[in-house]
Amino acid sequence: MLTVKRVAVIEPGAFSVLLWNGVPFALGLERTYENLQLKIPLGPHRCTRTTYFKGGYETFELRIPGHTRILFHKGNVETELDGCVAIGEEFGTLNGKPAILQSGRGFGEFMSLTSGLSEFMTKVENP
C-alpha cells in the first residue's frame, strides 16, 4: 500500500512524504487551489495502471469520484500539476519557489516498487 502523508499544505503546493508499506521512499507534490483546496481527498483510493499520454510513459491513476486522470507523474513545481501528484527525491527551490527535485529518480523508484502490479490502494493522510 502507498501512503501519501502530507507534511505542508501551503500556497505553493501540498508537500508530502510517500511511504510504501510504511517505509518512506520519495516525496510528493500536489497543486493547491483557492483556500488551499486539493483535488485528492483524505482516505483510501484505488490506483490503476495507465499511461501518462503527455509524458509518454506508464504510471498509475488515482480513482477520485468526480475527477478523471488524477495521475502520479514526474514534476517539480505545482504549476506543472492539475490535481496530480508529482514524485521527487528532495525538497528544494526552482526559480525561487518551493519545489521537489530529482523527479525522474523518484518516479523511477515508484515504478520499480509497483512493478508487476495492475492496481493497488493509496491512503492519503494529513499530519
N, C-alpha and C positions, 0 to 999 in steps of 0.2 A: 504494500500500500504506500502511496505517495502522500505526504503531508506537506501542505503549504502553510507555514507558520509565519504570519505577518508580524513584522517587528516594528515597522514605522509606516503609518499612513499619513502622508504629507502632500502638499500641493504638487511637488514634482514626481509623485508616484507612490505606490504602495510597495514597500520593500519587504522581502520575506526570505526565510531560510527554508530550503527544501530538504525533506528527510525521506529516505526510502527505508521502509520497515524500521523506523525510529532512528536511523543513522543519518546525520547531516551529510550532504554531498555537494550541494550547489546553492545558489541564490536565485531569487525570483524578483520580477518587477511587473507590476500591473499599472495601468493608467488610472488616475483618479479623475473624476468628473466633478461637476458643480457640488459644492458642500462635501467634498471628499467621498463621493459615492463611487462604488465599484460595481462592475457587471457580474462578478462572481460572488454569490452569497456564501456565508459561512455554512459549514456542514459537509456531508459526503456527496460526491458527484462521480458518476461513471465516466470513464475516459475510453475512447475507442480510437484505434489506429486509423489514420487518414493521411492525406498528402497536403502539404502547405504549398498551394499552387504558385503563389507569388515567389516563394523561395525555391520551389522545385525539389523539395525533399520530404521524406516521410516524417510524421510526427503523430501527436495524439490530440483529439478534440475533447474538451470538457463538455458534457451534455448538461446545459443550463437551460431550464424552461424559459421560453420567451426569447432565446438567443440562438444563433447558429454561428458556427465557425469560430468558437472561442478555443483557440489553439495554444499549445506550448510551442514556442519557436525561438530562434536567435533574435537578439536585440539588445540595445544598450540604454536607451532613454525612453521615457513614457510616450513621447510623440511618435514613436515607431509602432505603437500598440493601439488597438481599439478593442479593449476588453480582454485581450490575450495575456498570456504570461510569458515574458522573456526569461531565459535562463542564462546565468553567467557564473563566474567563479569568484569575483571580488567586487567589493564596493569601491567607487571612485567618482570622478567627475569627468564630464565631457563638455567642452565649451562653457565651463563654469556652472554646469547643472549636475545635480546628483545623478549617478548612473550605476549600472552594473557593467563590469568589464570581463574580458575573456569569454564572451558569449559562445563562440564556436566550441571551445573546450568544454564548457559547462553543458551545452546541449549534447555534445558527443557522449559525455558521461551519462546523461539522462537516457539517451537512446541505447546505450550499452546495457544499462540496468533494466530496460524494458524490452530488450531483445527477445524475440520469440513470443511476446505477448500480443494478443489482438485487442485486449482491453484490461483495465484494472480500475480500482477505486482510488479516488483522491479525496482527502479530507482537508478543508480549508479552515484555519483557526486564526483567531486574534490572540495576542499575548495575554 
